[in-house]
Amino acid sequence: MRVLILRQSDVLLVALEPTAGEREAAWGFTPLPSATTRTSRVPPEYTTNPEPAAGPGFVEQPLDAGGGYTTAWREIHEGSGRLLAASIAYGYPDSTGRERALSAVDRALTTAPDTLVREHRRWWGDFYRRSLVSVPDKHLQRFYWLQLYKMASSTGKDSPVLPVFGPWFPETGNNWTNIWWNLNTQVAYPLINGSVHLELDAITPTFRTHHRNLELNIHPDHRDGESYALCHPGDRELRPGPRYVGVPGVSPNNHTGNLTWAMHNVWLSYRHSMDRRILQDVLYPVLSRAIAYYARFLTEGADGLLHLPETRSPEYANASDCTYDLSLIRWGCRTLLEAARALRIDDARTAGPRDILARLVPYHRGEQGVLIGAEVPLAESHRHYSHLLWLYPLQESLDRTSFEHWAGMRESWHGYSFAAGASMETLFGNADRALSYLKFFTDGNTVDGTQLTPNTMYREGSNFAIESPLAAAQSLLDMLVQSHGGTVRVFPAVPSGWADASVQRLCAQGAFLVDASRSAGRTDWVTVQSEAGAPLVLEHGIDGAIDVRDERGRRLRYRDHHRRSAEGSYRRGHQKGSEPGATTSRCTGGRHVSAMGAARAGLT
């Protein structure tokens, strides 16, 4: 039995070779009720959709809202073998997708199966070779490739943002059948940037197309035409569910940080592509309105600083001057000012963020580090690292005390907690500890009823989610290449047991493509190709003297920016007259290297 879902046509293809005792086996299809699988917070007036209608080789499911969906299938026999094709199509408002589903099945069965499989495998070959990683831990490397495959199967620039379990729908035990914006979506997508798969970015196009619906997430009494917010759960067009975003100072007041955190994903897409259209059309206008919502509630205290009334630190406690929100406000204002400089927006329009940055209250602290908020410590294990968002992924600063306090209580950690812990440890340069967190999760250990399943999916109790394995794949990339703070760092946190490792075409902020090789515990060479002509600062990690050359083997001038321990750093700005995509350089330790062709431009 061989099973494949064809990338090019969304058709399930199953080839069977039955034995003598299996010849009478037959396919059947039993439609599930077209109804929510939720077991909590189901509205009392909720009704299921109409009963499906069955026909020869299809089941047609009409929906109360209009339109519907159809599952179609057909099997053919070829000698002793059998080939099944099945597909699903959706239509709205007047179609149930029946004709499209039946046509997809017919097309698949009138094409040679080998041709269909070759086309699918050609797509996968092109997809996964876009960038490569090689590490000694082959179990972890295989895990990484599987996460990329799952992302490619789940999302894309023309697709909805990932719901909690991607396109897979468990028959039972799933209360999470919508889009969750309080963490799940935000931690699922960073993987696409470093792996050079920005074609999988569904977040940026969603905000570009549907941003006007963000005002609907604010309670009608607080809409002013200038503010945006984002509730969870929500739908594919950013419309809220049954709740509104909270009002600071008024309980309940959840979801205040969702939109600004989502804008961090958009920011990462911009930084890895340097596409000004993202900055101009999506990030700046939406983030401005997200910060405007916060700004309405900031109040000046007796200390002359701006304070935030009580909000909710996700899944933990309410607090005034909530660290989660303050970190997002601080990041948002800094990003708006940086975007304004890039877009040449005048100072008058940036006066608000500038003032907030100058006067925003610092995070409240105690002996164990940063607090949840004013007078609210972290007193028990907390799966959601909301009060450490400034550490990761916003990467504002490092604070070992705060991290150790959170990481010292892991009883309630879930999969994404271990992924975040691993990535945080890479920022501290603690590679072996980072690997221990990552391996604990990927080896299938159970904590608080959560576990990575054998096929690298993920469960939390009886519910299922997709974000934690995807976040763990990003943790692996964080060991190999980092680029926050304007510096590209190569092999910043390679575990001591990984004497050999290599990367090819990993993408760093600034739209730099990085190749590098490490052997016997030392970095041999690094190649960086600039896709956008941005200035480059590189921490190459090569001991001793380096040789820097362009793609034609010519020596390049560079400036030794600083030294950190025994590692060198390389700085290079714009070359006069250089074009984006043509700026390439290569550094090696202690030897010259041959020239590199334009197709393999880079920096070492």
C-alpha positions in Angstrom: 0.0 0.0 0.0 1.4 3.3 -1.1 -0.3 6.6 -0.2 0.5 10.1 -1.5 -1.4 13.4 -1.6 -0.4 15.1 -4.9 1.0 18.6 -4.4 -0.1 19.7 -7.9 -3.8 18.7 -7.7 -4.8 18.1 -4.0 -5.7 14.5 -4.9 -5.2 11.5 -2.5 -3.6 8.7 -4.5 -3.5 5.2 -3.0 -1.9 2.2 -4.9 -2.8 -1.2 -3.6 -1.2 -4.6 -4.3 -3.6 -7.0 -2.5 -2.6 -10.6 -1.7 -4.9 -13.5 -2.6 -6.8 -13.2 0.6 -7.4 -9.5 0.2 -8.9 -9.4 -3.3 -12.4 -8.8 -2.0 -11.4 -5.8 0.0 -13.4 -2.7 -0.9 -13.2 1.0 -0.2 -16.0 2.7 1.6 -16.6 6.3 2.8 -18.4 7.3 5.9 -19.0 11.0 6.2 -18.6 12.6 9.6 -21.4 14.9 10.8 -20.9 18.3 9.5 -20.7 19.9 12.9 -18.3 21.4 15.3 -16.2 19.0 17.4 -16.1 21.4 20.3 -17.2 20.1 23.7 -17.1 23.4 25.5 -18.5 26.9 24.9 -20.9 25.7 22.2 -23.6 28.3 21.8 -27.0 26.9 23.0 -28.6 28.0 19.7 -26.0 26.1 17.6 -27.4 23.6 15.1 -25.5 21.2 12.8 -25.5 21.5 9.0 -28.0 19.5 6.9 -27.5 15.8 6.2 -25.1 15.0 3.3 -26.4 13.6 0.0 -24.6 10.6 -1.5 -24.2 9.8 -5.2 -22.1 7.4 -7.3 -18.6 8.1 -6.1 -19.3 11.2 -4.1 -20.8 12.6 -1.0 -22.1 16.2 -1.2 -22.4 18.2 2.0 -24.5 21.4 1.9 -23.9 24.1 4.5 -26.5 26.3 6.2 -24.4 29.3 5.4 -24.6 28.5 1.7 -22.5 26.4 -0.7 -20.9 23.3 0.7 -18.2 20.7 0.1 -18.0 17.4 -1.8 -15.8 14.4 -1.3 -15.3 12.4 -4.5 -13.5 9.1 -5.2 -13.0 6.4 -7.8 -10.9 3.3 -8.1 -9.5 1.5 -11.1 -7.9 -1.9 -11.5 -4.7 -2.6 -13.4 -3.7 -6.2 -13.5 -3.4 -7.3 -9.8 -3.0 -3.7 -8.7 -5.6 -1.1 -7.8 -5.4 2.7 -7.8 -7.7 4.9 -5.8 -8.0 8.7 -6.3 -10.0 10.9 -3.9 -10.4 14.6 -3.6 -12.4 17.3 -1.7 -13.6 20.6 -3.2 -15.5 23.5 -1.6 -17.9 26.0 -3.2 -19.7 29.1 -2.1 -22.4 30.4 -2.2 -24.1 28.5 -4.9 -21.8 25.5 -5.5 -20.9 22.5 -3.3 -17.7 21.9 -5.3 -19.1 18.6 -6.7 -18.0 19.1 -10.3 -14.5 20.2 -9.3 -14.0 17.2 -7.0 -15.2 14.7 -9.6 -13.0 16.4 -12.3 -9.9 16.3 -10.1 -10.4 12.5 -9.6 -11.0 11.9 -13.3 -7.9 13.8 -14.3 -5.7 11.9 -11.8 -6.9 8.5 -13.1 -6.5 9.4 -16.7 -2.8 10.3 -16.2 -0.1 7.7 -15.8 0.5 7.3 -12.1 4.3 7.4 -12.6 3.9 10.8 -14.2 1.9 12.1 -11.3 4.4 10.8 -8.7 7.4 12.2 -10.7 5.8 15.6 -10.8 5.1 15.5 -7.1 8.6 14.4 -6.3 10.1 17.1 -8.6 8.2 19.7 -6.5 9.6 18.2 -3.2 13.1 18.0 -4.6 13.0 21.7 -5.6 11.4 22.6 -2.3 13.7 21.0 0.1 16.9 21.9 -1.8 16.0 25.6 -1.4 18.2 25.4 1.7 19.9 22.6 3.4 21.2 21.8 6.9 23.4 18.9 7.9 24.1 18.0 11.5 25.4 14.7 13.1 22.1 14.0 14.9 20.2 12.5 11.9 17.1 11.9 14.0 16.9 15.7 14.6 17.8 16.4 11.0 15.0 14.1 9.7 12.6 15.9 12.2 13.5 19.2 10.6 12.7 18.1 7.1 9.4 16.7 8.2 8.4 20.1 9.7 9.2 21.8 6.4 7.1 19.2 4.6 4.2 19.8 7.0 4.4 23.6 6.5 4.4 23.1 2.7 1.3 20.9 3.1 -0.5 23.4 5.3 0.0 26.9 4.2 1.1 29.4 1.6 0.7 32.9 0.4 -2.7 32.0 -1.2 -3.9 30.0 1.7 -5.5 30.8 5.0 -3.3 31.3 8.1 -2.7 28.0 9.8 -5.5 26.8 12.1 -4.3 25.1 15.3 -3.9 21.6 13.7 -3.2 22.7 10.1 -5.3 21.1 7.4 -5.7 17.9 9.5 -8.9 17.4 11.3 -9.1 14.8 14.1 -12.5 13.1 14.3 -12.8 13.6 18.1 -11.0 15.5 20.8 -10.4 18.8 19.2 -11.8 22.0 20.7 -9.2 24.0 18.7 -10.6 24.1 15.2 -9.9 27.8 14.5 -7.0 30.2 14.2 -5.3 31.0 17.6 -3.5 34.3 17.7 -2.3 34.3 21.3 0.8 32.2 20.5 0.1 29.3 18.2 0.2 31.1 14.9 3.1 33.4 15.9 5.4 30.5 16.8 4.5 28.3 13.8 5.7 30.6 11.1 9.3 31.8 11.8 10.7 28.6 10.4 9.8 29.7 6.8 12.2 32.7 7.0 15.5 31.0 7.7 14.7 28.1 5.4 14.0 30.5 2.5 10.4 29.5 2.1 8.7 32.9 2.2 6.2 31.6 -0.4 4.6 29.9 2.6 4.0 33.2 4.4 0.2 33.4 4.8 0.3 35.9 7.6 1.5 39.0 5.6 -1.0 38.5 2.8 -3.8 38.0 5.3 -3.2 41.3 6.9 -2.7 43.0 3.6 -6.1 41.8 2.4 -8.2 41.8 5.5 -6.7 44.4 7.9 -9.8 46.5 7.9 -11.6 43.7 9.8 -9.2 44.3 12.7 -11.3 47.2 13.9 -14.2 44.7 14.4 -12.1 43.0 17.1 -12.5 46.1 19.3 -15.6 46.4 21.4 -18.0 48.8 19.6 -17.9 51.2 22.5 -14.1 51.7 22.0 -13.8 51.9 18.2 -12.3 55.2 17.1 -11.4 54.6 13.4 -7.7 54.8 14.3 -7.1 51.6 16.3 -6.7 47.9 15.5 -6.6 44.8 17.7 -6.8 41.1 17.2 -8.9 38.5 19.1 -8.5 34.8 19.3 -9.9 32.6 18.1 -10.6 34.3 14.8 -11.4 33.4 11.2 -9.3 33.4 8.0 -10.4 37.0 7.3 -9.3 38.4 10.8 -12.9 38.7 12.0 -13.3 37.9 15.7 -15.2 35.0 17.3 -17.7 35.6 20.1 -15.3 37.8 22.1 -13.6 41.2 21.7 -10.1 42.3 22.6 -10.0 43.4 26.2 -9.9 47.0 27.4 -6.9 47.7 29.7 -8.1 48.4 33.2 -11.5 46.6 32.7 -11.8 42.9 33.5 -11.8 40.6 31.6 -9.1 42.1 29.4 -7.4 39.4 27.4 -5.8 39.4 23.9 -4.3 42.9 24.0 -0.9 41.8 22.6 -2.0 39.4 19.9 -1.9 41.9 17.0 1.5 43.4 17.9 3.0 40.0 18.3 1.6 39.0 14.9 3.2 42.1 13.4 6.6 40.7 14.6 6.0 37.8 12.1 5.4 40.4 9.4 8.6 42.2 10.5 10.6 39.0 10.2 9.2 38.5 6.7 10.3 42.0 5.8 13.8 41.6 7.3 14.4 38.3 5.5 13.3 39.6 2.2 13.9 43.4 2.5 10.8 43.9 0.4 9.7 47.5 1.1 6.2 46.7 0.0 5.7 44.7 3.2 7.0 47.6 5.2 4.9 50.2 3.4 1.6 48.3 2.8 1.3 46.1 5.8 3.7 46.5 8.7 3.7 50.3 9.2 0.0 51.0 8.8 -1.2 48.0 10.8 1.4 48.3 13.6 0.7 52.0 13.9 -2.9 51.2 14.7 -2.0 48.4 17.0 0.2 50.8 19.1 -2.5 53.4 18.8 -4.9 51.1 20.7 -2.4 50.7 23.5 -1.6 54.4 23.6 -5.2 55.3 24.4 -4.8 53.6 27.8 -1.3 54.6 28.8 -1.4 57.0 31.7 1.3 59.2 33.3 2.1 58.3 36.9 3.5 60.4 39.7 7.0 59.2 38.6 6.5 60.9 35.2 6.5 57.6 33.4 3.8 56.0 31.3 2.0 53.1 32.9 -0.4 50.5 31.5 -3.6 49.7 33.5 -4.3 46.1 34.3 -4.2 43.6 31.4 -3.8 39.8 31.2 -0.4 38.1 30.9 -1.6 35.2 28.7 -2.7 32.1 30.7 -1.2 33.3 34.0 -2.5 36.4 35.8 -3.7 39.9 35.5 -1.3 42.7 36.3 -0.9 46.4 35.8 2.3 47.3 33.8 2.1 43.8 32.4 5.5 42.8 31.1 4.0 41.0 28.1 2.3 44.1 26.9 5.1 46.5 27.8 7.6 44.4 25.8 5.3 44.5 22.8 4.7 48.2 23.1 8.4 48.8 23.3 9.2 46.6 20.4 6.3 48.1 18.4 7.5 51.7 18.9 11.1 50.9 18.1 10.0 49.1 14.9 7.7 52.0 13.9 10.6 54.4 14.2 12.9 52.1 12.2 10.3 51.6 9.5 9.6 55.4 9.4 13.3 56.0 8.7 13.3 53.4 5.9 10.1 54.9 4.4 11.2 58.5 5.0 8.2 59.3 7.0 8.4 62.7 8.7 9.0 63.2 12.4 5.6 64.6 13.0 4.0 61.2 12.4 6.4 59.4 14.7 6.1 61.8 17.7 3.7 59.4 19.5 6.0 56.3 19.4 9.0 58.4 20.2 7.3 59.8 23.3 6.1 56.4 24.4 9.6 55.0 24.1 11.1 57.8 26.1 8.7 57.5 29.0 7.4 53.9 29.1 7.9 52.4 32.5 10.6 49.8 32.8 9.7 46.2 33.5 9.1 45.5 37.2 11.7 43.3 38.8 12.3 41.2 41.8 15.1 39.0 43.2 14.1 36.3 40.6 14.2 38.6 37.7 11.5 40.3 35.6 8.0 40.0 37.1 4.7 39.2 35.4 3.8 42.8 36.1 3.6 45.2 39.0 3.7 43.2 42.2 2.9 40.0 40.4 5.8 37.4 40.5 6.0 34.2 38.5 5.2 31.8 41.4 4.6 28.5 39.6 5.4 26.7 36.4 4.1 28.5 33.4 4.0 27.0 29.9 3.5 30.4 28.1 6.7 32.4 28.2 4.7 35.6 27.8 6.6 37.6 30.4 9.9 36.7 28.6 8.8 37.9 25.2 11.4 40.7 25.4 14.1 37.9 25.6 12.7 35.7 22.9 11.6 36.3 20.2 11.8 40.1 20.5 15.5 39.8 21.5 15.6 43.1 23.3 18.1 42.0 25.9 19.6 39.1 27.8 18.8 38.3 31.4 19.9 34.9 32.8 18.2 35.4 36.2 14.8 35.8 34.6 15.3 32.9 32.3 16.6 30.5 35.0 13.6 31.3 37.2 11.1 30.4 34.4 13.2 27.3 33.3 13.6 26.1 36.8 9.9 25.2 37.0 9.1 22.9 34.0 6.2 20.8 35.4 3.6 22.6 33.3 5.8 23.2 30.2 4.4 22.2 26.8 6.1 21.5 23.5 6.5 25.1 22.5 7.9 25.9 26.0 10.8 23.5 25.3 11.3 24.9 21.9 11.4 28.5 23.3 13.8 27.3 26.1 16.1 25.9 23.5 16.1 29.0 21.4 16.7 31.2 24.5 19.7 29.1 25.4 21.2 29.7 22.0 21.0 33.4 22.6 23.1 32.8 25.7 25.5 30.6 23.7 24.6 27.5 25.8 24.5 25.0 23.0 24.5 21.8 25.0 21.6 23.0 27.2 19.7 24.2 24.1 20.1 20.7 22.6 18.9 19.0 25.8 15.6 21.0 25.7 15.2 20.2 22.0 15.9 16.5 22.4 13.7 16.1 25.4 10.8 17.3 23.3 11.6 15.6 20.0 12.3 12.2 21.7 8.6 12.0 22.6 8.8 12.6 26.4 5.5 13.4 28.1 5.1 16.5 30.3 1.8 17.7 31.6 -0.1 15.4 29.3 1.6 16.8 26.2 3.7 14.8 23.8 5.2 14.7 20.3 3.6 11.8 18.5 5.7 9.3 16.5 4.8 11.0 13.2 6.0 14.4 14.6 2.5 15.7 15.1 1.7 16.9 18.6 -1.0 16.4 21.2 -2.0 18.3 24.4 -4.2 16.0 26.4 -6.9 14.8 24.0 -6.5 17.9 21.7 -4.1 18.3 18.9 -2.0 21.2 17.7 0.7 21.8 15.1 2.8 24.8 16.3 5.2 23.1 18.8 7.0 20.8 16.3 7.3 23.8 13.9 8.8 26.0 16.7 11.2 23.2 17.5 12.5 23.2 13.9 13.2 26.9 14.3 15.2 26.1 17.4 17.5 24.0 15.3 18.0 26.9 12.9 18.8 29.1 15.9 21.7 26.9 16.7 23.2 27.3 13.2 22.5 30.9 12.1 21.2 33.9 13.9 20.8 37.5 12.7 19.0 39.6 15.3 20.4 43.0 16.2 21.9 43.7 12.8 24.6 41.0 13.0 24.7 37.7 11.1 26.1 35.0 13.4 27.3 31.7 12.0 27.3 28.6 14.1 26.4 30.6 17.3 25.4 27.7 19.4 26.6 24.4 18.0 26.6 21.5 20.6 29.9 20.1 21.7 29.1 16.7 20.2 28.5 18.2 16.8 32.1 18.4 15.5 30.9 18.6 11.9 28.0 20.6 10.5 27.1 22.5 7.4 24.4 24.8 6.1 23.5 25.9 2.6 21.5 29.0 1.7 20.0 29.6 5.1 18.4 33.1 5.0 19.4 35.8 7.6 17.9 39.2 8.3 19.0 41.7 5.7 18.2 39.1 3.0 21.6 37.4 3.2 22.0 33.8 2.1 24.5 31.9 4.2 26.6 28.8 3.4 29.0 27.5 6.0 31.0 24.4 6.9 32.4 23.2 10.1 34.7 20.2 10.7 36.6 18.8 13.7 34.9 21.4 15.9 36.1 24.4 13.9 34.4 26.7 11.3 36.3 26.2 8.0 34.6 28.8 5.8 31.5 30.9 5.4 29.9 32.3 2.3 27.3 35.1 2.3 25.3 36.3 -0.7 23.4 39.6 -0.4 20.0 39.6 -2.1 19.3 43.2 -1.3 22.6 45.1 -1.0 22.2 45.7 2.7 25.2 46.4 4.9 26.7 43.3 6.5 28.1 42.6 9.9 29.2 39.0 10.3 30.3 37.0 13.3 32.0 34.3 11.4 33.5 32.3 14.3 36.7 31.5 12.4 39.8 31.4 14.7 42.8 33.5 13.7 43.4 35.4 10.5 40.8 35.3 7.7 40.9 35.7 4.0 37.9 37.5 2.4 37.2 37.3 -1.3 34.3 38.0 -3.7 32.7 35.5 -6.0 35.5 36.0 -8.5 38.2 35.3 -6.0 39.3 38.9 -5.6 40.3 40.1 -2.2 37.9 42.4 -0.4 38.5 45.2 2.0 36.8 44.7 5.4 36.9 46.2 8.8 37.5 44.1 12.0 34.4 45.4 13.9 35.0 43.8 17.3 36.3 40.6 19.0 34.1 38.4 21.2 36.2 35.8 22.9 38.2 34.1 20.2 35.7 34.7 17.5 36.2 37.3 14.8 33.7 39.6 13.3 33.6 41.0 9.7 31.9 44.2 8.7 31.1 45.2 5.2 28.9 48.1 4.0 27.5 48.9 0.5 30.0 48.7 -2.3 29.8 51.8 -4.5 27.8 50.9 -7.6 27.0 47.4 -6.4 23.7 45.9 -7.3 21.5 43.9 -5.0 22.0 40.2 -5.5 25.5 40.7 -6.8 27.3 41.4 -3.6 29.1 38.2 -2.5 32.1 37.5 -0.4 33.8 34.5 1.2 35.9 34.2 4.3 38.2 31.3 5.2 40.5 30.7 8.0 44.2 30.8 7.3 44.1 30.0 3.6 43.1 31.4 0.2 40.1 30.0 -1.6 39.2 29.6 -5.3 36.9 31.9 -7.0 33.1 31.2 -6.8 30.7 31.5 -9.6 27.8 33.9 -9.5 25.4 31.0 -9.0 27.1 30.3 -5.7 27.8 33.7 -4.4 28.3 34.1 -0.7 30.3 35.3 2.3 32.9 33.4 4.3 
